[in-house]
Amino acid sequence: MKLQQVKAEPVLKNISELPIGVFDSGIGGLTVAAALHRRLPGEDIIYLGDTARVPYGTKSDQMVRRYAIECALFMLNQGVKLIVVACNTATAVALPHLRELLRVPMIGVVEPGVEAALKQTGSGRIGVIGTPSTIASGAYQSRLRELAPAADVYGQACPLLVPLTEEGRLEGAIVDMVLKDYLSGMRQKNVEALILGCTHYPLLKPAIARFMGAGVELVDSAEATAHAVEDALLREGLLRTHGRGRVKCYVTDVPRQFNRLAKLFFGEKVSAIKTKVHLQALD
């Protein structure tokens, strides 16, 4: 499939009844899907985890954009009314490109997190934690400085937090030791808000809050994104307010312990999560 073909827009009826699409490079984006499910219980949600090609953070920008387009095209083929890019790397690298190519509302996880942090602190001291690729991209930091030039912004890569969450280690001495190593600098700088810039990190929120102390607002990008989606649907007149929405999940590979991880990230058992799909590759 050639890139110019992805501009085609399907003819849709009863658009408000269509599902919301959410995709991520892996399973972590289920925290975003869970936040959406809680905030918008009437909405159907389709989730895609590109588990066969995770992580995106080690790939070139060109490859990340390619993967993101393929994921977005899958969502369009499912007939979604809005797409959430629940991957920090794909948001930073591919979201502007996706918006140029596709005529469907799209929301990433960076902008909502930035706006939520600024509401908490104004132009104060703001910390951002994320994977090495997210912090290196500077997506959060540059957007914060753009919207609030007077803000003091600090970024910190936390590479061990993702494997800790996927091992189910959310509390305990090991978690405390890793958080102390990564976050002591943030605490010394007296940050007023800390953006959890990875979809895995909300699972560690209690431990992070305890380490940082009561005076620091933790900005959950999943919750902030759910707010942004609700605002977008209301603005476009696309909000579904009746019935109980269902969540259907697809993956490109079924990793070991997948059901346990899915329940851990979503907070409850997810039906149809073993459905494996092959994404249509771009030429």
The 8 nearest C-alpha neighbors of each residue, nearest first, counted from 0:
[[1, 281, 282, 2, 4, 280, 279, 5],
 [0, 2, 3, 282, 4, 281, 5, 280],
 [3, 1, 4, 5, 0, 281, 6, 282],
 [2, 4, 5, 1, 6, 100, 7, 0],
 [5, 3, 2, 6, 1, 7, 0, 100],
 [4, 6, 7, 3, 2, 100, 101, 72],
 [7, 5, 101, 4, 100, 3, 8, 102],
 [8, 6, 5, 4, 9, 101, 102, 3],
 [7, 9, 6, 102, 10, 101, 5, 103],
 [10, 8, 11, 7, 78, 75, 76, 102],
 [9, 11, 8, 12, 78, 7, 14, 13],
 [12, 10, 9, 14, 13, 78, 8, 17],
 [11, 13, 14, 10, 16, 15, 17, 9],
 [14, 12, 15, 16, 11, 17, 237, 80],
 [13, 15, 16, 12, 17, 11, 80, 237],
 [14, 16, 237, 17, 13, 239, 238, 80],
 [17, 15, 14, 13, 239, 18, 237, 42],
 [16, 18, 14, 15, 79, 80, 78, 19],
 [19, 17, 43, 79, 44, 80, 20, 42],
 [18, 20, 44, 81, 79, 80, 82, 45],
 [19, 21, 82, 45, 79, 74, 44, 46],
 [22, 20, 83, 46, 82, 84, 45, 47],
 [23, 21, 47, 84, 85, 46, 48, 83],
 [24, 22, 86, 85, 48, 25, 28, 49],
 [23, 25, 49, 53, 48, 50, 55, 54],
 [26, 24, 48, 50, 49, 23, 53, 27],
 [25, 27, 28, 48, 29, 261, 23, 24],
 [28, 26, 198, 199, 29, 25, 30, 264],
 [29, 27, 30, 31, 85, 23, 198, 26],
 [28, 30, 32, 31, 265, 27, 264, 26],
 [31, 29, 33, 28, 264, 32, 265, 27],
 [32, 30, 221, 34, 28, 29, 33, 35],
 [31, 33, 29, 35, 30, 34, 36, 28],
 [32, 34, 36, 30, 265, 31, 35, 29],
 [33, 35, 31, 37, 36, 32, 222, 225],
 [36, 34, 225, 32, 38, 33, 37, 39],
 [37, 35, 33, 40, 39, 34, 38, 32],
 [38, 36, 34, 35, 40, 39, 33, 32],
 [37, 39, 35, 36, 40, 34, 225, 226],
 [40, 38, 36, 41, 35, 42, 37, 229],
 [41, 39, 36, 42, 244, 37, 243, 38],
 [40, 42, 244, 243, 242, 240, 39, 241],
 [43, 41, 244, 40, 39, 239, 44, 18],
 [42, 44, 244, 18, 245, 246, 19, 41],
 [45, 43, 246, 19, 18, 20, 245, 42],
 [46, 44, 20, 247, 248, 246, 21, 19],
 [47, 45, 248, 21, 22, 249, 20, 247],
 [48, 46, 22, 249, 250, 248, 21, 49],
 [47, 49, 25, 250, 23, 50, 24, 26],
 [50, 48, 24, 251, 25, 51, 250, 52],
 [49, 51, 25, 53, 252, 48, 52, 251],
 [50, 52, 252, 251, 49, 53, 250, 253],
 [53, 51, 50, 49, 54, 24, 55, 251],
 [54, 52, 50, 24, 55, 25, 51, 49],
 [53, 55, 56, 24, 52, 57, 25, 58],
 [54, 56, 58, 53, 57, 24, 63, 88],
 [55, 57, 132, 54, 58, 88, 133, 131],
 [56, 58, 55, 54, 59, 132, 53, 63],
 [59, 57, 55, 56, 62, 63, 60, 54],
 [60, 58, 62, 61, 63, 57, 56, 55],
 [59, 61, 63, 62, 92, 64, 58, 93],
 [62, 60, 64, 59, 63, 65, 58, 92],
 [61, 63, 65, 59, 64, 60, 58, 66],
 [64, 62, 60, 66, 65, 61, 67, 55],
 [65, 63, 93, 67, 61, 62, 66, 68],
 [64, 66, 62, 68, 63, 67, 61, 69],
 [65, 67, 69, 63, 68, 64, 62, 70],
 [66, 68, 64, 70, 69, 65, 63, 71],
 [69, 67, 71, 65, 70, 66, 72, 64],
 [68, 70, 72, 66, 67, 71, 278, 73],
 [71, 69, 67, 73, 68, 72, 66, 74],
 [70, 72, 68, 74, 73, 69, 67, 75],
 [73, 71, 75, 69, 74, 70, 68, 76],
 [74, 72, 76, 70, 71, 75, 69, 77],
 [73, 75, 71, 77, 72, 76, 20, 79],
 [74, 76, 72, 78, 77, 73, 79, 71],
 [75, 77, 73, 78, 74, 72, 79, 9],
 [78, 76, 74, 75, 79, 73, 45, 20],
 [77, 79, 75, 76, 74, 17, 80, 18],
 [78, 80, 18, 19, 17, 20, 81, 75],
 [79, 81, 17, 19, 18, 14, 78, 103],
 [82, 80, 104, 19, 79, 105, 103, 20],
 [83, 81, 20, 105, 21, 19, 104, 84],
 [82, 84, 21, 106, 85, 105, 107, 20],
 [85, 83, 107, 22, 86, 90, 21, 106],
 [84, 86, 23, 28, 22, 83, 108, 107],
 [87, 85, 23, 89, 88, 84, 90, 24],
 [86, 88, 90, 89, 91, 108, 133, 197],
 [89, 87, 91, 90, 86, 133, 56, 92],
 [90, 88, 93, 92, 86, 91, 87, 63],
 [91, 89, 94, 87, 107, 88, 93, 92],
 [90, 92, 88, 89, 138, 87, 93, 94],
 [93, 91, 89, 90, 88, 60, 94, 64],
 [92, 94, 64, 89, 96, 90, 95, 97],
 [93, 95, 90, 97, 96, 98, 92, 89],
 [96, 94, 98, 97, 93, 99, 92, 90],
 [95, 97, 99, 93, 94, 98, 100, 64],
 [98, 96, 94, 100, 99, 95, 101, 93],
 [97, 99, 95, 96, 100, 101, 94, 105],
 [98, 100, 96, 97, 101, 95, 102, 6],
 [101, 99, 97, 6, 98, 5, 96, 102],
 [102, 100, 6, 98, 103, 97, 99, 5],
 [103, 101, 8, 6, 104, 100, 98, 99],
 [102, 104, 101, 81, 105, 80, 82, 98],
 [105, 103, 81, 82, 102, 106, 80, 98],
 [106, 104, 82, 83, 81, 103, 107, 98],
 [105, 107, 83, 84, 82, 108, 104, 228],
 [108, 106, 84, 90, 83, 109, 85, 110],
 [107, 109, 224, 85, 111, 110, 220, 87],
 [110, 108, 112, 111, 107, 139, 113, 87],
 [109, 111, 113, 112, 108, 114, 107, 142],
 [112, 110, 114, 223, 224, 113, 109, 108],
 [113, 111, 220, 115, 109, 110, 114, 223],
 [112, 114, 110, 116, 111, 115, 143, 109],
 [115, 113, 117, 111, 116, 112, 110, 118],
 [114, 116, 118, 112, 113, 117, 111, 223],
 [117, 115, 119, 113, 118, 114, 218, 112],
 [118, 116, 121, 120, 114, 119, 115, 113],
 [117, 119, 115, 116, 120, 121, 114, 113],
 [120, 118, 116, 117, 121, 115, 192, 216],
 [119, 121, 117, 123, 118, 122, 116, 191],
 [122, 120, 117, 123, 118, 119, 147, 150],
 [123, 121, 150, 147, 149, 120, 117, 124],
 [122, 124, 150, 120, 121, 151, 125, 191],
 [123, 125, 151, 190, 191, 150, 152, 126],
 [126, 124, 152, 192, 190, 193, 191, 151],
 [125, 127, 193, 153, 152, 154, 190, 194],
 [128, 126, 194, 154, 193, 153, 155, 196],
 [127, 129, 155, 196, 195, 156, 154, 194],
 [130, 128, 196, 197, 156, 157, 133, 134],
 [129, 131, 156, 133, 158, 132, 157, 134],
 [132, 130, 156, 134, 133, 135, 158, 129],
 [133, 131, 135, 56, 130, 134, 136, 88],
 [134, 132, 136, 130, 135, 131, 88, 129],
 [133, 135, 131, 137, 136, 132, 156, 129],
 [134, 136, 132, 137, 133, 131, 156, 138],
 [137, 135, 133, 138, 134, 132, 91, 88],
 [138, 136, 140, 135, 134, 139, 141, 133],
 [139, 137, 136, 141, 140, 91, 142, 133],
 [140, 138, 142, 137, 141, 143, 109, 113],
 [139, 141, 137, 143, 142, 138, 144, 152],
 [140, 142, 144, 143, 138, 139, 137, 145],
 [143, 141, 145, 139, 144, 140, 138, 146],
 [142, 144, 140, 146, 145, 141, 147, 139],
 [145, 143, 148, 147, 141, 142, 146, 140],
 [144, 146, 142, 143, 147, 148, 141, 140],
 [145, 147, 143, 144, 142, 148, 117, 141],
 [146, 148, 144, 149, 150, 122, 145, 143],
 [149, 147, 144, 150, 145, 146, 143, 122],
 [148, 150, 147, 122, 151, 144, 123, 146],
 [151, 149, 122, 123, 147, 148, 124, 152],
 [150, 152, 124, 125, 123, 149, 153, 122],
 [151, 153, 125, 126, 124, 150, 140, 154],
 [154, 152, 126, 127, 125, 151, 155, 140],
 [155, 153, 127, 126, 128, 134, 152, 156],
 [154, 156, 128, 127, 157, 134, 129, 153],
 [155, 157, 131, 129, 130, 128, 134, 158],
 [156, 158, 130, 159, 129, 160, 181, 155],
 [159, 157, 130, 160, 156, 131, 161, 129],
 [160, 158, 161, 157, 162, 163, 177, 130],
 [159, 161, 163, 162, 158, 157, 164, 200],
 [160, 162, 164, 163, 159, 199, 165, 158],
 [163, 161, 165, 164, 160, 159, 166, 158],
 [164, 162, 160, 166, 168, 161, 165, 159],
 [165, 163, 167, 166, 161, 162, 168, 169],
 [164, 166, 162, 167, 163, 161, 260, 168],
 [167, 165, 163, 164, 168, 162, 169, 260],
 [166, 168, 164, 165, 169, 163, 263, 260],
 [169, 167, 163, 166, 164, 170, 174, 171],
 [168, 170, 203, 167, 164, 174, 202, 163],
 [171, 169, 174, 168, 206, 172, 175, 203],
 [172, 170, 174, 173, 175, 169, 168, 206],
 [171, 173, 175, 174, 176, 170, 177, 168],
 [174, 172, 176, 175, 171, 177, 170, 168],
 [173, 175, 177, 176, 171, 172, 170, 178],
 [176, 174, 172, 178, 173, 177, 179, 171],
 [175, 177, 173, 179, 174, 178, 172, 180],
 [178, 176, 180, 174, 179, 175, 173, 181],
 [179, 177, 181, 175, 180, 176, 182, 174],
 [178, 180, 176, 183, 182, 177, 181, 175],
 [179, 181, 177, 178, 182, 183, 176, 184],
 [182, 180, 178, 179, 183, 177, 157, 155],
 [183, 181, 185, 184, 179, 178, 180, 186],
 [182, 184, 186, 179, 185, 181, 180, 187],
 [185, 183, 187, 182, 186, 188, 181, 180],
 [186, 184, 182, 188, 183, 187, 190, 189],
 [185, 187, 189, 183, 188, 184, 211, 182],
 [188, 186, 184, 189, 185, 183, 190, 182],
 [187, 189, 185, 186, 190, 184, 124, 183],
 [190, 188, 186, 187, 191, 185, 124, 215],
 [191, 189, 124, 125, 188, 192, 126, 185],
 [190, 192, 215, 124, 125, 216, 189, 120],
 [193, 191, 216, 125, 215, 190, 217, 126],
 [192, 194, 126, 217, 127, 125, 218, 216],
 [193, 195, 218, 127, 196, 217, 126, 128],
 [196, 194, 219, 128, 197, 200, 218, 220],
 [197, 195, 129, 128, 194, 127, 220, 198],
 [196, 198, 129, 199, 200, 195, 87, 130],
 [197, 199, 27, 28, 200, 30, 201, 221],
 [200, 198, 27, 197, 201, 161, 202, 164],
 [199, 201, 202, 203, 197, 198, 195, 204],
 [202, 200, 204, 203, 199, 219, 198, 195],
 [203, 201, 200, 204, 199, 169, 164, 264],
 [204, 202, 200, 201, 206, 169, 205, 207],
 [203, 205, 201, 207, 206, 202, 208, 200],
 [206, 204, 208, 207, 203, 209, 202, 170],
 [205, 207, 209, 208, 203, 204, 170, 210],
 [206, 208, 204, 210, 209, 205, 211, 203],
 [209, 207, 205, 211, 210, 206, 212, 204],
 [208, 210, 206, 212, 207, 211, 205, 213],
 [209, 211, 207, 208, 212, 206, 178, 179],
 [212, 210, 208, 209, 207, 186, 215, 213],
 [213, 211, 209, 210, 214, 208, 215, 207],
 [212, 214, 215, 211, 208, 209, 216, 210],
 [213, 215, 212, 216, 191, 211, 192, 190],
 [216, 214, 191, 192, 213, 212, 217, 211],
 [217, 215, 192, 193, 191, 218, 214, 119],
 [218, 216, 193, 192, 194, 219, 215, 195],
 [219, 217, 194, 193, 195, 220, 116, 216],
 [218, 220, 221, 222, 195, 201, 217, 223],
 [219, 221, 112, 223, 222, 224, 218, 108],
 [222, 220, 31, 224, 219, 223, 34, 30],
 [223, 221, 225, 224, 219, 220, 34, 226],
 [224, 222, 220, 226, 111, 225, 221, 112],
 [223, 225, 227, 221, 111, 226, 222, 108],
 [224, 226, 35, 222, 228, 227, 223, 34],
 [227, 225, 223, 229, 224, 228, 230, 222],
 [226, 228, 224, 230, 225, 229, 231, 111],
 [229, 227, 231, 225, 230, 226, 232, 224],
 [228, 230, 226, 232, 227, 231, 233, 225],
 [229, 231, 227, 233, 228, 232, 234, 226],
 [232, 230, 234, 228, 229, 233, 227, 235],
 [231, 233, 237, 238, 235, 229, 234, 230],
 [234, 232, 236, 230, 231, 235, 238, 229],
 [233, 235, 231, 232, 236, 230, 237, 229],
 [236, 234, 232, 237, 233, 231, 238, 230],
 [235, 237, 233, 234, 232, 238, 15, 231],
 [236, 238, 15, 232, 235, 233, 239, 14],
 [239, 237, 232, 233, 15, 236, 240, 229],
 [240, 238, 15, 41, 42, 241, 16, 237],
 [239, 241, 41, 238, 242, 42, 39, 40],
 [242, 240, 41, 239, 243, 42, 244, 40],
 [241, 243, 41, 244, 240, 40, 42, 239],
 [244, 242, 41, 40, 245, 241, 42, 43],
 [243, 245, 43, 41, 42, 40, 242, 246],
 [244, 246, 43, 44, 247, 243, 42, 41],
 [245, 247, 44, 43, 45, 248, 244, 269],
 [248, 246, 45, 271, 46, 44, 270, 245],
 [249, 247, 46, 272, 45, 47, 271, 246],
 [248, 250, 47, 274, 275, 272, 46, 48],
 [251, 249, 48, 275, 252, 47, 49, 50],
 [250, 252, 49, 276, 51, 275, 50, 277],
 [253, 251, 51, 50, 250, 275, 254, 49],
 [252, 254, 257, 250, 255, 273, 251, 275],
 [255, 253, 257, 252, 256, 50, 51, 258],
 [254, 256, 257, 253, 258, 259, 260, 252],
 [257, 255, 259, 258, 260, 254, 253, 261],
 [258, 256, 260, 255, 254, 259, 261, 253],
 [257, 259, 261, 260, 256, 262, 272, 268],
 [260, 258, 262, 256, 257, 261, 263, 264],
 [259, 261, 263, 257, 262, 258, 264, 256],
 [262, 260, 258, 264, 263, 259, 265, 257],
 [261, 263, 267, 268, 265, 259, 266, 260],
 [262, 264, 260, 261, 266, 265, 259, 267],
 [265, 263, 261, 30, 262, 29, 266, 260],
 [264, 266, 262, 33, 29, 30, 267, 263],
 [267, 265, 262, 263, 264, 268, 33, 261],
 [268, 266, 262, 265, 269, 263, 261, 264],
 [267, 269, 262, 270, 266, 261, 265, 258],
 [270, 268, 272, 267, 271, 262, 246, 261],
 [269, 271, 272, 247, 268, 246, 248, 273],
 [272, 270, 273, 247, 274, 248, 269, 249],
 [271, 273, 248, 270, 274, 249, 269, 247],
 [272, 274, 271, 275, 253, 249, 250, 248],
 [273, 275, 249, 272, 271, 250, 276, 248],
 [276, 274, 250, 251, 249, 273, 252, 277],
 [275, 277, 251, 250, 278, 274, 249, 252],
 [278, 276, 251, 279, 275, 250, 280, 252],
 [279, 277, 280, 69, 276, 73, 70, 251],
 [278, 280, 69, 277, 281, 73, 72, 0],
 [279, 281, 278, 69, 282, 0, 66, 65],
 [280, 282, 0, 1, 279, 69, 2, 65],
 [281, 0, 1, 280, 2, 279, 65, 4]]
